[in-house]
Amino acid sequence: MASKDVRIVKAGVEDHEVWGPKAYVVHYEITNHGKSAADYFAQFEFLDKDGDVLGATGVTADKLGPGKTHKGDSAPLDSEITNGAMKDIKSVRVSQVDRT
């Protein structure tokens, strides 16, 4: 199951050199547990204190070899948070993983 290939390592508000000051940053790992190289798309949903979805963003890992791990970080853009405000983000979850 591809969803087991994506893991959120840590997430929260931090000052980040790419995403800026007080950004909600998601640090993640994508590990190819398959037997051949694969492309991955993972979607993260950002949630408020009630667990309601505020918005989502996606990340990719291309041509990831078997047994290899892609590590990265991402943060939502203002335009991706459509059901609230950035300041309302309290947690994040992996909502979709496509492995091709």
Residue frames as qw, qx, qy, qz and C-alpha x, y, z in Angstrom:
[[0.000, 0.888, 0.460, 0.000, 0.00, 0.00, 0.00],
 [0.441, 0.517, -0.015, 0.734, 1.55, 3.31, -1.11],
 [0.342, -0.846, -0.064, -0.405, 0.11, 5.25, 1.85],
 [0.825, -0.521, 0.021, 0.218, 2.63, 3.45, 4.09],
 [0.712, 0.264, 0.063, 0.647, 5.45, 4.94, 1.99],
 [0.081, 0.659, -0.003, 0.747, 4.77, 8.52, 3.19],
 [0.577, -0.511, -0.514, 0.377, 5.51, 9.65, 6.74],
 [0.056, -0.899, 0.028, -0.434, 5.24, 13.03, 8.43],
 [0.624, 0.088, -0.510, 0.585, 8.38, 13.41, 10.54],
 [0.200, -0.478, -0.467, 0.717, 7.33, 16.63, 12.27],
 [0.090, 0.626, 0.454, 0.628, 5.08, 19.60, 11.63],
 [0.317, -0.752, -0.417, 0.400, 4.42, 22.95, 13.21],
 [0.163, 0.980, 0.041, 0.106, 5.06, 26.67, 13.11],
 [0.710, -0.364, 0.149, 0.584, 8.69, 27.65, 12.57],
 [0.170, 0.866, -0.236, -0.407, 10.85, 30.30, 10.97],
 [0.830, 0.129, 0.474, 0.265, 12.05, 28.71, 7.73],
 [0.254, -0.443, 0.385, 0.769, 14.56, 29.97, 5.17],
 [0.050, 0.166, 0.744, 0.645, 12.31, 29.03, 2.23],
 [0.183, -0.612, -0.741, -0.206, 8.77, 29.22, 3.64],
 [0.042, -0.652, 0.010, -0.757, 9.36, 32.35, 5.73],
 [0.036, -0.206, 0.657, -0.725, 8.82, 33.42, 9.33],
 [0.470, 0.083, 0.595, -0.647, 6.12, 31.69, 11.36],
 [0.582, 0.205, -0.564, -0.549, 5.29, 29.25, 8.54],
 [0.840, -0.150, 0.422, -0.306, 3.46, 25.99, 9.22],
 [0.323, 0.573, -0.719, -0.223, 6.09, 23.56, 7.92],
 [0.961, -0.058, 0.178, -0.202, 5.66, 19.83, 7.29],
 [0.000, 0.591, -0.796, -0.135, 8.84, 17.72, 7.31],
 [0.915, 0.131, 0.175, -0.340, 8.20, 14.42, 5.54],
 [0.211, -0.405, 0.844, 0.281, 9.81, 11.28, 4.16],
 [0.851, 0.323, -0.058, -0.410, 8.75, 9.21, 1.16],
 [0.321, -0.430, 0.837, 0.107, 10.26, 5.71, 1.11],
 [0.698, 0.286, -0.452, -0.477, 9.86, 3.38, -1.83],
 [0.587, -0.270, 0.725, -0.238, 9.05, -0.03, -0.33],
 [0.862, 0.423, 0.073, -0.269, 8.40, -1.48, -3.80],
 [0.814, -0.128, 0.443, 0.353, 10.67, -3.55, -6.02],
 [0.523, 0.419, 0.353, 0.653, 11.07, -0.98, -8.81],
 [0.151, -0.079, -0.067, 0.983, 11.54, 2.78, -9.18],
 [0.003, -0.702, -0.708, -0.078, 8.37, 4.83, -8.80],
 [0.019, 0.377, 0.025, 0.926, 7.01, 8.37, -8.94],
 [0.238, -0.490, -0.749, 0.377, 5.07, 9.58, -5.92],
 [0.155, -0.509, -0.110, -0.840, 2.47, 12.28, -5.28],
 [0.340, -0.392, -0.748, 0.413, 1.41, 12.88, -1.68],
 [0.169, -0.662, -0.222, -0.696, -1.26, 15.29, -0.51],
 [0.276, -0.164, -0.651, 0.688, -1.26, 16.87, 2.94],
 [0.255, -0.737, -0.452, -0.433, -4.46, 18.26, 4.47],
 [0.172, 0.197, -0.450, 0.854, -4.18, 21.03, 7.05],
 [0.414, -0.573, -0.698, -0.113, -6.67, 20.89, 9.92],
 [0.194, -0.636, 0.177, -0.726, -8.01, 23.35, 12.47],
 [0.182, -0.297, 0.753, -0.558, -8.55, 22.64, 16.18],
 [0.742, 0.091, 0.352, -0.564, -11.85, 20.89, 15.41],
 [0.549, -0.053, 0.798, 0.242, -10.29, 18.61, 12.77],
 [0.565, 0.744, 0.302, -0.191, -11.94, 20.45, 9.89],
 [0.686, 0.151, 0.338, 0.627, -9.92, 20.69, 6.66],
 [0.028, -0.810, -0.027, 0.585, -8.63, 24.21, 5.98],
 [0.525, 0.748, -0.302, -0.273, -6.86, 23.34, 2.73],
 [0.928, -0.078, 0.310, 0.191, -4.27, 21.06, 1.16],
 [0.198, 0.805, -0.489, -0.274, -0.95, 20.99, -0.64],
 [0.987, 0.148, 0.060, 0.011, 0.94, 18.33, -2.56],
 [0.216, -0.728, 0.609, 0.227, 4.52, 17.08, -2.84],
 [0.903, 0.382, -0.154, -0.125, 6.25, 14.74, -5.28],
 [0.453, -0.550, 0.661, 0.235, 9.22, 12.40, -5.48],
 [0.744, 0.560, -0.188, -0.313, 10.20, 11.36, -9.00],
 [0.762, 0.405, -0.499, 0.078, 11.97, 8.15, -10.05],
 [0.450, -0.626, 0.533, -0.348, 12.55, 7.10, -6.43],
 [0.490, 0.312, -0.811, -0.062, 14.51, 3.84, -6.47],
 [0.813, -0.366, -0.427, -0.151, 13.52, 0.77, -4.47],
 [0.736, -0.370, -0.350, 0.446, 14.53, 1.09, -0.82],
 [0.329, 0.230, -0.057, 0.914, 15.40, 4.78, -1.28],
 [0.176, -0.745, -0.547, 0.339, 13.99, 7.64, 0.82],
 [0.196, 0.563, 0.173, 0.784, 13.22, 11.17, -0.33],
 [0.328, -0.565, -0.502, 0.567, 13.26, 13.70, 2.54],
 [0.148, 0.440, 0.254, 0.849, 11.74, 17.15, 2.24],
 [0.025, -0.463, -0.559, 0.687, 9.66, 19.88, 3.74],
 [0.017, 0.473, 0.559, 0.681, 6.68, 21.83, 2.52],
 [0.041, 0.361, 0.490, -0.792, 4.28, 24.50, 3.68],
 [0.303, 0.685, 0.656, 0.087, 0.88, 25.58, 2.40],
 [0.169, 0.209, 0.200, 0.942, 0.54, 28.71, 0.32],
 [0.254, 0.219, 0.370, -0.866, -2.03, 31.31, 1.36],
 [0.545, 0.187, -0.360, -0.734, -4.07, 30.41, -1.74],
 [0.465, 0.008, -0.880, -0.098, -4.26, 26.75, -0.66],
 [0.081, -0.276, -0.764, 0.578, -5.90, 27.54, 2.69],
 [0.183, -0.293, -0.469, -0.813, -9.43, 28.26, 1.48],
 [0.546, -0.560, -0.574, -0.242, -11.59, 27.31, 4.50],
 [0.584, -0.755, -0.175, 0.242, -9.92, 29.46, 7.16],
 [0.120, 0.938, -0.308, 0.102, -6.65, 31.22, 7.86],
 [0.615, 0.409, -0.599, 0.311, -3.03, 30.08, 8.16],
 [0.127, -0.439, 0.596, -0.660, -3.10, 30.91, 11.87],
 [0.805, -0.165, 0.154, -0.548, -5.91, 28.36, 12.33],
 [0.775, 0.266, -0.572, -0.027, -3.73, 25.38, 11.31],
 [0.603, -0.592, 0.436, -0.310, -3.28, 23.03, 14.27],
 [0.657, -0.220, 0.713, 0.107, -2.31, 19.74, 12.58],
 [0.458, 0.514, -0.515, -0.511, -1.69, 18.00, 9.27],
 [0.762, -0.036, 0.639, -0.093, -2.37, 14.54, 7.84],
 [0.029, -0.213, 0.786, 0.579, -1.50, 12.59, 4.72],
 [0.615, 0.327, 0.355, -0.624, -4.76, 12.43, 2.80],
 [0.850, 0.501, 0.046, -0.157, -3.67, 10.88, -0.51],
 [0.337, -0.555, 0.668, 0.363, -0.71, 8.96, -1.91],
 [0.836, 0.515, 0.015, -0.188, -0.35, 8.00, -5.57],
 [0.458, -0.491, 0.664, 0.327, 2.49, 5.69, -6.63],
 [0.783, 0.581, 0.058, -0.214, 3.06, 5.21, -10.36]]
